[in-house]
Amino acid sequence: MSIRHGLLALLERGQMYGYQLRAAFEESTGSTWPLNIGQVYTTLSRLERDGLVRSLPESEAGQRPYEITDAGRADLALWFATPISRNDRPRDELAIKLALALTTPGVDVRSVVQTQRSATMRALQELTRLKYASDRPEDLPWRLVLDAMVFQAEAEVRWLDHCETSLVRYRPPAPGQQPGATPAEAVWPSDEEARR
């Protein structure tokens, strides 16, 4: 989720100043995505520059509230109506890490997988504990965020299981052979070898 659209969604509720926006953002995501106040004000400046929000006069306490504009509402509606593309998501650092571990001399890839599995299982247990800590109706938004994180952690554990199974069958390329040029029979055992 972009901070930009998160702030627009919060301003659709009504006028808010920076610290209120940060608190509402963190409350909506169950504090699973901490937001730096500098990010809030930088994003508000860009939104104002783009005509999606406007700043209002300062309050007596010196706080400057913002409100969403019609253009901001249109941008927010378009964001809600547009599916998130897989290409819009950040690269998977774990997948890249394991791919590089396979081709880096001296790295115990199985240990990398096991270390990650242990960390992911601990995270999964903590997320599950948080999920069941409250069942108030007003907690539904952050419980949905937690559900997404639980499902992602469960998928990561399944993928790590798959990686471990693949490593059992993996044979590194012969010395001097390029990793990308490895013939399939050098990487995967034959049916006869697999039965042994």
C-alpha positions, 0 to 999 in steps of 0.5 A, a space after each residue: 500500500 502506498 502511504 499516499 493512498 493511505 493518507 488520502 483514505 484517512 482524510 476521506 474520514 475528515 480533516 486531520 493534521 500530521 500526528 493524527 494521520 500517523 496515529 490513525 494509519 498505525 491504528 488502522 494497520 494494527 501498528 504492523 507498519 510504523 510510519 515516520 512523522 517525516 514520511 507523513 509530512 513529506 507525503 502531505 506536501 506532495 499531495 498538496 502539490 498535486 492538488 489532492 489535499 489542501 492545507 487549512 489555517 493553523 489551529 490555536 495550538 499551531 497544528 495545520 489540518 489537511 483535507 482531501 480535495 475532489 481530485 484526491 477523492 477521484 484518485 482514491 476511488 481509482 486506487 480502490 478500484 484498481 487491483 494491485 499488480 504482482 509487479 507493483 510489489 517489492 522484490 522478494 529478498 528471501 528468494 533472491 538471498 537463497 538464489 545467491 546462496 546457491 551460487 556463492 561458494 562456502 554458503 550452507 544453503 540448508 542452514 540459511 533455509 533452516 534459520 529462515 524457517 525458524 524465524 518465520 515460525 516464530 513470527 507466525 506464532 506471534 502474529 497468531 497470538 496478536 490475531 486472537 488478542 482481541 475480537 472487538 468489531 472495531 479491531 477488524 481492519 487490523 485483524 485483516 492486516 494480521 490475517 494477510 501477514 499470517 497467510 504470507 508467513 504460512 506460504 513462506 513456510 511452505 515455500 521453504 519446505 519446497 526449497 529444502 526438498 529441492 536442495 536434497 536433489 540438487 547437484 552443483 555444477 561441475 567445476 568450471 561449468 557455468 551455473 546457467 549452463 547446467 544440463 538437467 541431468 546434472 542437477 536432477 537425479 535420474 529416476 533410478 538414482 532417486 529410488 536409491 
